[in-house]
Amino acid sequence: MMAVKTAQGSAERSFKLSFEFFPPKSEDMEGQLWQTVDDLAAWQPDFVSVTYGAGGTTKAPTLSTVKRLIAETPLATASHLTCVGASRAEVAEVVEQFRAAGVRHFVALRGDPPTGVGSLYTPHPDGYENAAALVKGLKEIDDFEISVSAYPEKHPESPDLSMDIDMLKRKVDHGATRALTQFFFDNDIFERYLDKVRAAGITIPIVPGIMPILNLTQLKRFAGMCGASVPIWLDARFEGLDGDAGERAKVAAAVASEQIADLRARGIEEFHLYTMNRAPLVNATLEALGCRKAASANDTSTGTLALV
């Protein structure tokens, strides 16, 4: 059984923070996840979340991961939940399993089609037609805390940004209390989006999703599927570093910390970090912002930053 290091005192940071993990798919990946949880727990995040595959493809490992986080760590834990490929009765059954495990906070998402991003989404004939309907259904089951997604550059399937924001408003009207955004790198895009969201009468926190860059080439491929833009200046920041993992890691931490610092200067005080189940880059990003972990008598970290 994993034992999370006991933090002594409080982590030093002046903004709200949450982390996203994904359920492991192998024994090696499981070891990496729990080592990451062990390390990042000392930041005392406001909550952590665990992703959930399209059509419930990772329901079992998600539930297992969530149960362990709740039972063995002090971390407030939310589970992602999708409705794609499932009837309302099947979703309710899954919700009961997570509620029995102690989950009181869901990140409610429609989910990608089982055939992959970019293919046509078809609701289950007896299911929820979209994320707004899923939020409403969750609230009818219990008074859960519900976070939802938001897209500063719009969801790839939305015809335009105004309709995308209208969907976000429907989620809020049905009970969502926080929106976690798709990752982005241009803070001007986020600020313009936030202005439009507020103009639409949406007042819940819109939390920037921050993606520290482990691999720029892979990130570009992923961003293309998600409809997120990658500014050309990032190429210049990483130019010539393909063979130098240490320098790439330093640049990646600098890029992420600079983005957060600039957003804070614009009045944003809550951030959701996509950890990719790896701690070093997250640690370096937060340390560059002047944050400090809670002390741990068992801390054996070396302070070495690498993209691993």
KOLPALO-455475 format. One record per residue (C-alpha): residue number from 1; residue in one letter; x, y, z. Coordinates in nm, 2 decimals, always signed. Example, Ala and Ser with C-alpha at 12.3 -4.5 7.8 and 13.67 -1.06 7.14 Angstrom:
2
+-----+------+--------+--------+--------+
: seq : type :     px :     py :     pz :
+-----+------+--------+--------+--------+
:   1 :    a :  +1.23 :  -0.45 :  +0.78 :
:   2 :    s :  +1.37 :  -0.11 :  +0.71 :
+-----+------+--------+--------+--------+
***
This chain:
308
+-----+------+--------+--------+--------+
: seq : type :     px :     py :     pz :
+-----+------+--------+--------+--------+
:   1 :    m :  +0.00 :  +0.00 :  +0.00 :
:   2 :    m :  +0.13 :  +0.34 :  -0.09 :
:   3 :    a :  +0.20 :  +0.59 :  +0.19 :
:   4 :    v :  +0.19 :  +0.95 :  +0.08 :
:   5 :    k :  +0.46 :  +1.16 :  +0.25 :
:   6 :    t :  +0.32 :  +1.35 :  +0.55 :
:   7 :    a :  +0.34 :  +1.72 :  +0.49 :
:   8 :    q :  +0.45 :  +1.93 :  +0.78 :
:   9 :    g :  +0.30 :  +2.28 :  +0.78 :
:  10 :    s :  +0.15 :  +2.44 :  +0.47 :
:  11 :    a :  +0.26 :  +2.48 :  +0.12 :
:  12 :    e :  +0.34 :  +2.84 :  +0.03 :
:  13 :    r :  +0.15 :  +2.97 :  -0.27 :
:  14 :    s :  -0.10 :  +3.26 :  -0.31 :
:  15 :    f :  -0.33 :  +3.11 :  -0.57 :
:  16 :    k :  -0.57 :  +2.82 :  -0.60 :
:  17 :    l :  -0.43 :  +2.51 :  -0.77 :
:  18 :    s :  -0.55 :  +2.17 :  -0.90 :
:  19 :    f :  -0.38 :  +1.88 :  -1.07 :
:  20 :    e :  -0.51 :  +1.63 :  -1.34 :
:  21 :    f :  -0.40 :  +1.27 :  -1.35 :
:  22 :    f :  -0.49 :  +0.99 :  -1.58 :
:  23 :    p :  -0.54 :  +0.62 :  -1.48 :
:  24 :    p :  -0.24 :  +0.40 :  -1.55 :
:  25 :    k :  -0.25 :  +0.14 :  -1.83 :
:  26 :    s :  +0.04 :  -0.08 :  -1.72 :
:  27 :    e :  +0.23 :  -0.18 :  -1.41 :
:  28 :    d :  +0.52 :  +0.06 :  -1.49 :
:  29 :    m :  +0.27 :  +0.35 :  -1.55 :
:  30 :    e :  +0.10 :  +0.27 :  -1.22 :
:  31 :    g :  +0.43 :  +0.30 :  -1.04 :
:  32 :    q :  +0.49 :  +0.63 :  -1.21 :
:  33 :    l :  +0.15 :  +0.77 :  -1.12 :
:  34 :    w :  +0.18 :  +0.69 :  -0.75 :
:  35 :    q :  +0.53 :  +0.83 :  -0.74 :
:  36 :    t :  +0.40 :  +1.15 :  -0.90 :
:  37 :    v :  +0.10 :  +1.16 :  -0.65 :
:  38 :    d :  +0.35 :  +1.11 :  -0.37 :
:  39 :    d :  +0.56 :  +1.40 :  -0.49 :
:  40 :    l :  +0.29 :  +1.65 :  -0.59 :
:  41 :    a :  +0.07 :  +1.60 :  -0.27 :
:  42 :    a :  +0.32 :  +1.82 :  -0.09 :
:  43 :    w :  +0.19 :  +2.12 :  -0.29 :
:  44 :    q :  -0.15 :  +2.07 :  -0.11 :
:  45 :    p :  -0.36 :  +2.13 :  -0.42 :
:  46 :    d :  -0.72 :  +2.24 :  -0.37 :
:  47 :    f :  -0.83 :  +1.92 :  -0.55 :
:  48 :    v :  -0.70 :  +1.67 :  -0.80 :
:  49 :    s :  -0.90 :  +1.50 :  -1.08 :
:  50 :    v :  -0.87 :  +1.17 :  -1.26 :
:  51 :    t :  -0.97 :  +1.13 :  -1.63 :
:  52 :    y :  -1.22 :  +0.89 :  -1.78 :
:  53 :    g :  -1.20 :  +0.74 :  -2.12 :
:  54 :    a :  -1.45 :  +0.77 :  -2.40 :
:  55 :    g :  -1.75 :  +0.54 :  -2.37 :
:  56 :    g :  -1.63 :  +0.44 :  -2.02 :
:  57 :    t :  -1.32 :  +0.27 :  -2.16 :
:  58 :    t :  -1.12 :  +0.35 :  -1.85 :
:  59 :    k :  -1.40 :  +0.33 :  -1.59 :
:  60 :    a :  -1.25 :  +0.04 :  -1.40 :
:  61 :    p :  -0.89 :  +0.19 :  -1.37 :
:  62 :    t :  -1.04 :  +0.54 :  -1.31 :
:  63 :    l :  -1.25 :  +0.40 :  -1.02 :
:  64 :    s :  -0.96 :  +0.21 :  -0.88 :
:  65 :    t :  -0.74 :  +0.52 :  -0.90 :
:  66 :    v :  -1.00 :  +0.74 :  -0.74 :
:  67 :    k :  -1.07 :  +0.49 :  -0.46 :
:  68 :    r :  -0.70 :  +0.48 :  -0.38 :
:  69 :    l :  -0.66 :  +0.85 :  -0.38 :
:  70 :    i :  -0.95 :  +0.89 :  -0.14 :
:  71 :    a :  -0.85 :  +0.61 :  +0.09 :
:  72 :    e :  -0.47 :  +0.66 :  +0.10 :
:  73 :    t :  -0.41 :  +1.03 :  +0.05 :
:  74 :    p :  -0.53 :  +1.36 :  +0.20 :
:  75 :    l :  -0.62 :  +1.49 :  -0.15 :
:  76 :    a :  -0.97 :  +1.61 :  -0.24 :
:  77 :    t :  -1.04 :  +1.40 :  -0.54 :
:  78 :    a :  -1.28 :  +1.45 :  -0.83 :
:  79 :    s :  -1.35 :  +1.20 :  -1.10 :
:  80 :    h :  -1.41 :  +1.28 :  -1.46 :
:  81 :    l :  -1.73 :  +1.14 :  -1.60 :
:  82 :    t :  -1.85 :  +1.11 :  -1.96 :
:  83 :    c :  -2.18 :  +1.02 :  -2.11 :
:  84 :    v :  -2.08 :  +0.91 :  -2.46 :
:  85 :    g :  -2.19 :  +0.56 :  -2.56 :
:  86 :    a :  -2.39 :  +0.51 :  -2.24 :
:  87 :    s :  -2.76 :  +0.52 :  -2.14 :
:  88 :    r :  -2.88 :  +0.73 :  -1.86 :
:  89 :    a :  -2.93 :  +0.42 :  -1.65 :
:  90 :    e :  -2.57 :  +0.31 :  -1.72 :
:  91 :    v :  -2.44 :  +0.65 :  -1.62 :
:  92 :    a :  -2.64 :  +0.64 :  -1.30 :
:  93 :    e :  -2.49 :  +0.30 :  -1.22 :
:  94 :    v :  -2.14 :  +0.44 :  -1.26 :
:  95 :    v :  -2.22 :  +0.75 :  -1.05 :
:  96 :    e :  -2.34 :  +0.52 :  -0.77 :
:  97 :    q :  -2.01 :  +0.33 :  -0.78 :
:  98 :    f :  -1.81 :  +0.65 :  -0.75 :
:  99 :    r :  -2.04 :  +0.79 :  -0.49 :
: 100 :    a :  -2.00 :  +0.48 :  -0.28 :
: 101 :    a :  -1.62 :  +0.53 :  -0.31 :
: 102 :    g :  -1.66 :  +0.87 :  -0.16 :
: 103 :    v :  -1.67 :  +1.09 :  -0.47 :
: 104 :    r :  -1.85 :  +1.42 :  -0.42 :
: 105 :    h :  -1.70 :  +1.62 :  -0.71 :
: 106 :    f :  -1.73 :  +1.53 :  -1.08 :
: 107 :    v :  -1.58 :  +1.68 :  -1.39 :
: 108 :    a :  -1.87 :  +1.63 :  -1.62 :
: 109 :    l :  -1.78 :  +1.59 :  -1.99 :
: 110 :    r :  -1.97 :  +1.47 :  -2.30 :
: 111 :    g :  -1.66 :  +1.27 :  -2.41 :
: 112 :    d :  -1.51 :  +1.20 :  -2.75 :
: 113 :    p :  -1.68 :  +0.96 :  -2.99 :
: 114 :    p :  -1.54 :  +0.60 :  -2.95 :
: 115 :    t :  -1.41 :  +0.63 :  -3.31 :
: 116 :    g :  -1.19 :  +0.92 :  -3.21 :
: 117 :    v :  -1.17 :  +1.30 :  -3.21 :
: 118 :    g :  -1.30 :  +1.45 :  -3.53 :
: 119 :    s :  -1.56 :  +1.17 :  -3.60 :
: 120 :    l :  -1.93 :  +1.24 :  -3.58 :
: 121 :    y :  -2.07 :  +1.23 :  -3.23 :
: 122 :    t :  -2.40 :  +1.05 :  -3.20 :
: 123 :    p :  -2.58 :  +1.04 :  -2.86 :
: 124 :    h :  -2.68 :  +0.71 :  -2.71 :
: 125 :    p :  -3.06 :  +0.67 :  -2.79 :
: 126 :    d :  -3.13 :  +0.65 :  -2.41 :
: 127 :    g :  -2.85 :  +0.87 :  -2.30 :
: 128 :    y :  -2.76 :  +1.23 :  -2.23 :
: 129 :    e :  -2.74 :  +1.43 :  -2.55 :
: 130 :    n :  -2.46 :  +1.66 :  -2.43 :
: 131 :    a :  -2.26 :  +1.77 :  -2.12 :
: 132 :    a :  -2.53 :  +2.02 :  -2.01 :
: 133 :    a :  -2.78 :  +1.74 :  -1.99 :
: 134 :    l :  -2.53 :  +1.53 :  -1.80 :
: 135 :    v :  -2.48 :  +1.81 :  -1.55 :
: 136 :    k :  -2.85 :  +1.83 :  -1.50 :
: 137 :    g :  -2.87 :  +1.45 :  -1.45 :
: 138 :    l :  -2.59 :  +1.45 :  -1.19 :
: 139 :    k :  -2.77 :  +1.73 :  -1.00 :
: 140 :    e :  -3.09 :  +1.52 :  -1.00 :
: 141 :    i :  -2.90 :  +1.23 :  -0.84 :
: 142 :    d :  -2.73 :  +1.43 :  -0.57 :
: 143 :    d :  -2.60 :  +1.78 :  -0.49 :
: 144 :    f :  -2.25 :  +1.71 :  -0.63 :
: 145 :    e :  -1.99 :  +1.97 :  -0.69 :
: 146 :    i :  -1.96 :  +1.98 :  -1.07 :
: 147 :    s :  -1.68 :  +2.12 :  -1.28 :
: 148 :    v :  -1.71 :  +2.13 :  -1.66 :
: 149 :    s :  -1.49 :  +2.20 :  -1.96 :
: 150 :    a :  -1.45 :  +2.54 :  -2.14 :
: 151 :    y :  -1.27 :  +2.61 :  -2.47 :
: 152 :    p :  -1.10 :  +2.95 :  -2.52 :
: 153 :    e :  -1.06 :  +2.87 :  -2.89 :
: 154 :    k :  -1.40 :  +2.69 :  -2.90 :
: 155 :    h :  -1.46 :  +2.31 :  -2.91 :
: 156 :    p :  -1.36 :  +2.16 :  -3.24 :
: 157 :    e :  -1.72 :  +2.06 :  -3.32 :
: 158 :    s :  -1.87 :  +2.40 :  -3.23 :
: 159 :    p :  -1.97 :  +2.61 :  -3.54 :
: 160 :    d :  -1.85 :  +2.93 :  -3.37 :
: 161 :    l :  -1.74 :  +3.07 :  -3.03 :
: 162 :    s :  -2.08 :  +3.22 :  -2.94 :
: 163 :    m :  -2.26 :  +2.88 :  -2.97 :
: 164 :    d :  -1.98 :  +2.73 :  -2.76 :
: 165 :    i :  -2.03 :  +2.99 :  -2.49 :
: 166 :    d :  -2.40 :  +2.93 :  -2.51 :
: 167 :    m :  -2.33 :  +2.56 :  -2.43 :
: 168 :    l :  -2.12 :  +2.66 :  -2.13 :
: 169 :    k :  -2.40 :  +2.88 :  -2.01 :
: 170 :    r :  -2.64 :  +2.58 :  -2.03 :
: 171 :    k :  -2.40 :  +2.38 :  -1.82 :
: 172 :    v :  -2.39 :  +2.66 :  -1.56 :
: 173 :    d :  -2.77 :  +2.70 :  -1.56 :
: 174 :    h :  -2.80 :  +2.32 :  -1.48 :
: 175 :    g :  -2.56 :  +2.35 :  -1.18 :
: 176 :    a :  -2.19 :  +2.36 :  -1.29 :
: 177 :    t :  -1.98 :  +2.56 :  -1.04 :
: 178 :    r :  -1.64 :  +2.58 :  -1.22 :
: 179 :    a :  -1.51 :  +2.55 :  -1.57 :
: 180 :    l :  -1.16 :  +2.40 :  -1.65 :
: 181 :    t :  -1.03 :  +2.52 :  -1.98 :
: 182 :    q :  -0.87 :  +2.34 :  -2.27 :
: 183 :    f :  -0.49 :  +2.42 :  -2.26 :
: 184 :    f :  -0.38 :  +2.73 :  -2.45 :
: 185 :    f :  -0.06 :  +2.93 :  -2.48 :
: 186 :    d :  -0.17 :  +3.28 :  -2.59 :
: 187 :    n :  -0.31 :  +3.46 :  -2.28 :
: 188 :    d :  -0.47 :  +3.73 :  -2.50 :
: 189 :    i :  -0.69 :  +3.46 :  -2.65 :
: 190 :    f :  -0.80 :  +3.36 :  -2.29 :
: 191 :    e :  -0.86 :  +3.71 :  -2.18 :
: 192 :    r :  -1.08 :  +3.79 :  -2.49 :
: 193 :    y :  -1.27 :  +3.46 :  -2.42 :
: 194 :    l :  -1.32 :  +3.55 :  -2.06 :
: 195 :    d :  -1.46 :  +3.89 :  -2.15 :
: 196 :    k :  -1.71 :  +3.72 :  -2.38 :
: 197 :    v :  -1.80 :  +3.46 :  -2.11 :
: 198 :    r :  -1.86 :  +3.74 :  -1.86 :
: 199 :    a :  -2.06 :  +3.94 :  -2.11 :
: 200 :    a :  -2.29 :  +3.63 :  -2.15 :
: 201 :    g :  -2.37 :  +3.65 :  -1.78 :
: 202 :    i :  -2.15 :  +3.35 :  -1.68 :
: 203 :    t :  -2.00 :  +3.42 :  -1.34 :
: 204 :    i :  -1.85 :  +3.09 :  -1.23 :
: 205 :    p :  -1.46 :  +3.06 :  -1.21 :
: 206 :    i :  -1.31 :  +3.00 :  -1.55 :
: 207 :    v :  -0.99 :  +2.81 :  -1.46 :
: 208 :    p :  -0.70 :  +2.82 :  -1.71 :
: 209 :    g :  -0.58 :  +2.47 :  -1.80 :
: 210 :    i :  -0.20 :  +2.49 :  -1.81 :
: 211 :    m :  -0.01 :  +2.23 :  -2.01 :
: 212 :    p :  +0.37 :  +2.22 :  -1.93 :
: 213 :    i :  +0.54 :  +2.11 :  -2.26 :
: 214 :    l :  +0.70 :  +1.77 :  -2.23 :
: 215 :    n :  +0.75 :  +1.73 :  -2.61 :
: 216 :    l :  +0.67 :  +2.02 :  -2.85 :
: 217 :    t :  +0.62 :  +1.80 :  -3.15 :
: 218 :    q :  +0.38 :  +1.57 :  -2.97 :
: 219 :    l :  +0.20 :  +1.87 :  -2.83 :
: 220 :    k :  +0.15 :  +2.02 :  -3.17 :
: 221 :    r :  -0.01 :  +1.69 :  -3.29 :
: 222 :    f :  -0.24 :  +1.68 :  -2.99 :
: 223 :    a :  -0.33 :  +2.05 :  -3.01 :
: 224 :    g :  -0.43 :  +2.00 :  -3.38 :
: 225 :    m :  -0.69 :  +1.74 :  -3.27 :
: 226 :    c :  -0.81 :  +1.96 :  -2.99 :
: 227 :    g :  -0.84 :  +2.28 :  -3.19 :
: 228 :    a :  -0.59 :  +2.46 :  -2.97 :
: 229 :    s :  -0.33 :  +2.68 :  -3.14 :
: 230 :    v :  +0.04 :  +2.67 :  -3.07 :
: 231 :    p :  +0.21 :  +3.01 :  -3.11 :
: 232 :    i :  +0.51 :  +3.02 :  -3.35 :
: 233 :    w :  +0.73 :  +3.18 :  -3.07 :
: 234 :    l :  +0.73 :  +2.84 :  -2.90 :
: 235 :    d :  +0.94 :  +2.70 :  -3.18 :
: 236 :    a :  +1.20 :  +2.97 :  -3.12 :
: 237 :    r :  +1.21 :  +2.89 :  -2.74 :
: 238 :    f :  +1.28 :  +2.52 :  -2.80 :
: 239 :    e :  +1.50 :  +2.56 :  -3.11 :
: 240 :    g :  +1.81 :  +2.35 :  -3.10 :
: 241 :    l :  +1.72 :  +2.17 :  -2.79 :
: 242 :    d :  +1.61 :  +1.83 :  -2.94 :
: 243 :    g :  +1.92 :  +1.66 :  -2.80 :
: 244 :    d :  +1.93 :  +1.83 :  -2.47 :
: 245 :    a :  +1.66 :  +1.71 :  -2.23 :
: 246 :    g :  +1.79 :  +1.91 :  -1.94 :
: 247 :    e :  +1.77 :  +2.24 :  -2.13 :
: 248 :    r :  +1.43 :  +2.15 :  -2.28 :
: 249 :    a :  +1.30 :  +2.09 :  -1.93 :
: 250 :    k :  +1.43 :  +2.43 :  -1.81 :
: 251 :    v :  +1.27 :  +2.61 :  -2.10 :
: 252 :    a :  +0.94 :  +2.42 :  -2.05 :
: 253 :    a :  +0.92 :  +2.52 :  -1.69 :
: 254 :    a :  +1.00 :  +2.88 :  -1.78 :
: 255 :    v :  +0.73 :  +2.89 :  -2.05 :
: 256 :    a :  +0.46 :  +2.75 :  -1.81 :
: 257 :    s :  +0.56 :  +2.97 :  -1.51 :
: 258 :    e :  +0.57 :  +3.28 :  -1.73 :
: 259 :    q :  +0.22 :  +3.20 :  -1.86 :
: 260 :    i :  +0.09 :  +3.16 :  -1.51 :
: 261 :    a :  +0.26 :  +3.48 :  -1.39 :
: 262 :    d :  +0.11 :  +3.68 :  -1.68 :
: 263 :    l :  -0.23 :  +3.54 :  -1.61 :
: 264 :    r :  -0.20 :  +3.64 :  -1.25 :
: 265 :    a :  -0.10 :  +3.99 :  -1.35 :
: 266 :    r :  -0.44 :  +3.99 :  -1.54 :
: 267 :    g :  -0.63 :  +3.90 :  -1.23 :
: 268 :    i :  -0.65 :  +3.52 :  -1.25 :
: 269 :    e :  -0.59 :  +3.33 :  -0.93 :
: 270 :    e :  -0.68 :  +2.97 :  -1.00 :
: 271 :    f :  -0.50 :  +2.72 :  -1.22 :
: 272 :    h :  -0.55 :  +2.36 :  -1.33 :
: 273 :    l :  -0.23 :  +2.18 :  -1.43 :
: 274 :    y :  -0.22 :  +1.89 :  -1.67 :
: 275 :    t :  +0.05 :  +1.68 :  -1.50 :
: 276 :    m :  +0.07 :  +1.40 :  -1.76 :
: 277 :    n :  +0.14 :  +1.19 :  -1.44 :
: 278 :    r :  +0.49 :  +1.34 :  -1.42 :
: 279 :    a :  +0.61 :  +1.55 :  -1.13 :
: 280 :    p :  +0.95 :  +1.72 :  -1.22 :
: 281 :    l :  +0.81 :  +1.97 :  -1.47 :
: 282 :    v :  +0.52 :  +2.06 :  -1.24 :
: 283 :    n :  +0.75 :  +2.11 :  -0.95 :
: 284 :    a :  +0.99 :  +2.33 :  -1.15 :
: 285 :    t :  +0.70 :  +2.54 :  -1.28 :
: 286 :    l :  +0.56 :  +2.61 :  -0.94 :
: 287 :    e :  +0.91 :  +2.67 :  -0.79 :
: 288 :    a :  +0.98 :  +2.92 :  -1.06 :
: 289 :    l :  +0.67 :  +3.11 :  -0.94 :
: 290 :    g :  +0.82 :  +3.13 :  -0.59 :
: 291 :    c :  +0.59 :  +2.86 :  -0.45 :
: 292 :    r :  +0.72 :  +2.62 :  -0.19 :
: 293 :    k :  +0.60 :  +2.27 :  -0.10 :
: 294 :    a :  +0.50 :  +2.18 :  +0.25 :
: 295 :    a :  +0.80 :  +2.03 :  +0.43 :
: 296 :    s :  +0.82 :  +1.65 :  +0.45 :
: 297 :    a :  +1.04 :  +1.45 :  +0.68 :
: 298 :    n :  +1.05 :  +1.18 :  +0.41 :
: 299 :    d :  +1.14 :  +1.41 :  +0.12 :
: 300 :    t :  +1.42 :  +1.24 :  -0.08 :
: 301 :    s :  +1.39 :  +1.45 :  -0.40 :
: 302 :    t :  +1.72 :  +1.56 :  -0.56 :
: 303 :    g :  +1.60 :  +1.88 :  -0.72 :
: 304 :    t :  +1.71 :  +1.76 :  -1.06 :
: 305 :    l :  +1.48 :  +1.86 :  -1.34 :
: 306 :    a :  +1.43 :  +1.63 :  -1.64 :
: 307 :    l :  +1.15 :  +1.55 :  -1.88 :
: 308 :    v :  +1.07 :  +1.22 :  -1.71 :
+-----+------+--------+--------+--------+
***
